[in-house]
């Protein structure tokens, strides 16, 4: 199968951290797994630097194509809408020469570009939003565009049950929505990780939180909870390199909060941790805390579970699909440090229960959340999107409202102003 993925702002070549996060990982790992199965996979992402080559081969056989759309420099996500028309026009020209069997767009902006690209050719479009404007907000055009895209695509692929419910609220028919939760590399993240090089333990118990160093991750609630948990330290992994973390605005905010709550000596901000060191760091923890107020992916709890470490996660988004409450960990209300502290103390007092949660988590990952399992399900969605008979020649009927959005600010041939 010839598969084109459109990931306008999240390149699979980017290392997680900074502005790169779960979407980059998702696209990279899914493309890698599908290519390993013999599919011809191309990921189309925006050229955000002048010196990038036109095409880059990924180790597993997929190819990344850098699409000229707007100035060749990094732009904030909210500044990309005017360039999606140029992005889509580039795709339409490329697919006129040789089109894919199916197009899979990631995020609403990519969906606008992909819709423009498939329009003249009748290529089936699968749309994954990952996050929705009705949940996380965004520019005023976003919710309307998502509603129209959800109704116009052949299939909508949601990464969580919450996302599927939100699509239903937008009017996307349930019969065209498939839920495929995220995956994890269960060979890289495993219970036998060597913890010898992890930071020295300074307290009886270790709590670990991981992810981008941004307010939405809810690390402040973990710091507040720590004040009610004696004999425990909190390590936060993520953000800029260790040497620069002290200057990071969110790091400064968390450090000041730790001082005010009297736990500064028990909180350590590690900064970015190399991917090869993450399994050992996870294994060194008694509990992994996942405290965001919204979570579209659930990578951190899955990585902890793959390492057989119990998880305390907020009862939001993809956490509800990943964490089996009372079996692989606990789900707690978001933005409730007291509830988090109560759950932490209860689990730290039950070593046998923590070990059982860890074993259950590993088993759950192997049953449901390997990338092979994810690719199995995504392949099925692609097949559902394919027409039973080849489409008649000629363009699909455009939606003028989507066309207008996709071409806002479109200027030259490739969308440059």
N, C-alpha and C positions, 0 to 999 in steps of 0.2 A: 504494500500500500504506500502511495506517495502522500506524506503528511506534511503540511505546512503549519507551523506554530507561529503566531504573531504575538510578540511580547515587547511592546513598544518601548517601555522604560526599564525593563528588568532583564538584563542580559544574562544568559547562563554562564558567560565568561567572568562575571563579577564575583569576587570573593565576598561572602556574607560579612556584614559589618558596615557601619556608616549608613548610607542610604540603601545598601543592598541587604536583603533579608529573605523571608520565607518564599516570596514569589520567585526570586532568582533560583533558589534551591529547587523549588518544585519543577520549574521549567527545565532546569539542567538535568535533574535525575529522571524525569519522565522521558525527555528526549533520548537520554542515554539508554534507558531500558527498552524503549521502542526500537531504537536503531539496532540494539543487540539482537532483536528478534527478526532482523532482516528487512524492516521497513526503511524506506527512504525518507529521512526526517531532515527538514530545514527549519531553523528558527530564525525568523525575521525580527530584528531589533533595530532601534534607531541608532544611527551613527552619532555618537556624542563626543568624538575626538577626531581631528582632521587626519591623524596618522594611522587610523585603523584600516586594516586591509578590507577589501570588499567581502571576502569570505574567509572563514576560519573553521578548520575541521576540529571537532571535539574528539577526545580519545576513543569514545565508543563508536564513532562512525557518523554521528549526526554532524550537520554543518550549520554554522551561524552566519547569516548574511546581514551585513550592516547596511541599512536603508538610509539614503539621504533624505532627511525630512527636517527642515529647519536648520539653524546654524549648527555646525559640527562641534558642539561643546555641550557640557553638562547643563541641563535645565531642570528647574523644579518640576515635579509631576504636574502641578496645577498650571504650569506654563506650556504644556504640550498640546492642548486642544487645538490651537490654530494650525498646527503642523500635521494633524492627522489626515487632512485631505491630501496633502502631498505624499504622505506615507501610503495611503490607499491607492492613489493614482500610480505610484511606482509598482505596487503589487499587481494592479490590473494589467499594466503593460507586460510585466514579467510573466504573469500567468496566461497571457494571450499566446505566448510562445509555447509554453508547456505548463499546464496547470496541474495542481495536486488533485488527489482523489477527495481529500477532505482538508478543511482549514479549521484549526483550533485556536481561538483568540483568548488571551489571558488579560483580564482587567477591561474596564469599560472603554477606555481610550483605544486600546488595541482592537476592541470590537468595532469601533467606528471605522478604523482603517481597514480592517478585514472585510467589513460589509461593503465598503467601496471597492475593494479588490475583487471580491467574488461576484459582485453584481452583474458585470457584463458576460459572465461565463457560466452561471448556474451551478457553481461549486458549492456543495453543502458546507454550512458553517456550524461548528460547535462552539459555544460560548461558555467560558468560566469567568465569573466576575471576581471571585476570591473575597472581595469586600464589596458592600453595596452602600450607596449614598444614604439610604434610609437608616443605616446603622452608624456609619462613620462620618457622614457629612461630606462636604466637598463643594465644588462650584455649583451655581444654580442650575446649570444645564444637565448636571449628572443624573439625577433621578429620572428625569424624562427620557434621557438617552438610554438608560438601563432598562426602563420599561419597554421602549420600542425595540431595543436589541433583543431582549428576552423573548418578545413575541415574534420577532423576525427570524431568529436563528432556527436551524433545523433541530438542534438539541441543546439544552442547557445542562451543563455538568457542574454540580455544586460540590464543594469540598466538605460540607457539613450539613447536617440536618437543619440547623438554624438558617443556613443560607438558602436551602430549598424552601423553607417556610417563608422567608422574606421574598423569594421570587414569586411564590404563590400570592403573597399580598400585593405584588406589583401586577398581577394578572397573567402571569406566565402559566399556561396549563400544566397541571401536575403530570400529565401523561408524557410530557416532553422533557421532564426534569429527571436526571439521574444523580444520585448521591454517591460519590467516590471519595472517602476520606483520604488524607495524606499518608505517605509512607515514610519509612526510615531504613537506613542501611544497617541491617541487623548483623552484618559481618564486621563492620567498623565499630558499631556500638554493641558491646557484648560484655557479659559479666566477668570475663577473665582479664579485663584491662589491668595493666600494671600501675599501681598507684604510687610507685616509689618516687616519682618526680613531682608529685603534687605539692602545693603549699603546705608547710608544716601546720599541723592542727594545734590550736592554742586553747581550745575549750573541749569539754567532754563530748559535745555533740556539734556536728557541722550541718548547717543549712546552706543550700546552694540555689541561686537564682541565675538564669542565663538569658541572654538576648540583647537586642540593640539597647543602647543606653538612652531611652526616651521616656518621657513621663507616662505615656500610655501603657508601659509595661508594669506599672503599679509597684515598683520597688519600694516606694515610700511606705506602702502598707506593710511590706515585709520588715522594714526598719522599725516601724511602730510596734509591730507584733513582737519583735525581738525583745523589746523592753519588758515584756511579760513572760519571757522564756529564759529562765536562768541556765547557766552552764552551757550556753550554745553560742556559736559564732555564725555570722552570715557572710558568705562570699558571693559577690556579684561579678559574673563573667560576661564581658561584652563592652562594646564601645570602642574608643580609640586605643592605640597601642598603650601599653602600661606606662611608658614614659610621658605620655601626653594626657593621661586620664584626669590628672588633678586640675587641668585647665578646662575640662569639659563642663558646660553649664549644668547639665543634669547631675554630673558627679559632684559639683560644688553644692547643689541643692541637697543631695542625699547626705553629703558629709555634714552640712549644717544641721540637717534634721537629726542625724545620729548624735551630734553633740547636744542638741536640745533635749533629746530623749534619754541621754545618759548611756548610750551604747556605742560611742565612737570607738572604744577600745575593742569592740567585738564585731565591727563591720569592716570588711576589706573589699575595695573596688579593684578588681584584677585587671581591668581593661580587656583588650582583645586577647583571646586565648587561641593558639594555633589549632586547627581542626584535628591534627593528630594527637593533641593532648587532651581533647575534650572527653573521650571515654574514661580515661583515668580520673579526671577531675569529677565527673559524675559519680564514678564508683567510690570516690573518697567521701561522699556525702551520706549522711543518715537519711536525709529527706531532700527532695528537690521541690522548690516552691515556684509555682507558675502563677503570677498574680496580675496579669493584664486585665483591663476592663473590657477589652474586646479581643478575640483571638480567632483569626480566620484559618489558621493552619494547624497548630498543635504540634509543631516539630519538637519543642523542648520536652514536653511530657513523653512523647514517643521515644526520644533518645534516652531519657532516663529509664523508661520501662524496658527498653532493649538491653540496658545495662543491669537490669534487675534491681533498680533503686525505686522505692516507693515515691509517689507523687502527691503533693497537695496543690490542687489547681482551682482557680476560680470557676464558678459554674456558669461559663459563658461559651458561646460559639463552638469551635471545633473541640474544645476540652470535653464537651458532653459526648462526643463520638469516640474520643481517644481513651479517656480515663473511665474505667468502670468503678463507680463510686462504691466503696466498701469491698472492693476486690483487688484492684491494682493501686488504690490510693483513695483520696477523699476529695470531694468537690465542696467548696465553701463559697459563700456569697462574696461577690466582688466588693472592693472598697470597704471591707469590714475587718480592720486589724484585730479586733477582739475575737471574732469568730476564727480568724486565722491562727491566733495565738492559742486558743483553746484546742484546735485540731492538732497543732504542732505538739503541744504538751502531751496530749493523749497518745499520740503515736510514738513520741520519744520514750514514753514510759512502757511501751510494749514492743520489745525487740523481736519477739517471736512473730508478732503480727506484721511488723515491718518486713521481715524476711519473707513471709508468705505473700504479702503484697508484691514484693519484688519478683518472686517466682511467677506469680500470676501475670504480672506485667510483661515479663519476657515471653511467656506462652501466648498472651494476647497479641503481641507484636508479630510473632511468627505465624499466627493463624490469620491475621487480618491486615497487617500494616507493613509488610515488606513491599518494596517497589515492584517486585514481580506481581504481587497481588493487585497493586494499583494499576499496573499496565494491563493485566488481564481485564479488569473492569473498564478501563478507558478504551481498549480495543473494542469491547462490546458496544460502547456508546458510539464509537466511530462507525461501526457496522450498521447500527440503527439509523445513523444519519445518512448513510449512502442511499441513493435512489435504487428502487428495485429494478428499474430499467434505466439505461442511459438517458440523461435529460435531452430534450429537443434543443437544437441549436438556437442560439439567441440569448439575450440577457434575461435575468429574472426581473420581476416587477420591482422597481425601486420604491422605497418609502421616502417621500420628499422631505419628511421631517428629519430622518436620519441623514439624508444626503446634505441637507443644509448644515446640520451640526458638524459633519465630517469635513466640510469645506470652509468652516469659519477661518478667515485669515489666510486661506490658501493663496499663494502668490504665483511664483514661477513654476517651472516644469516639475521640480521636486519639492515644492512647498516652501522654498526659501522666500523670505520677505522681499 
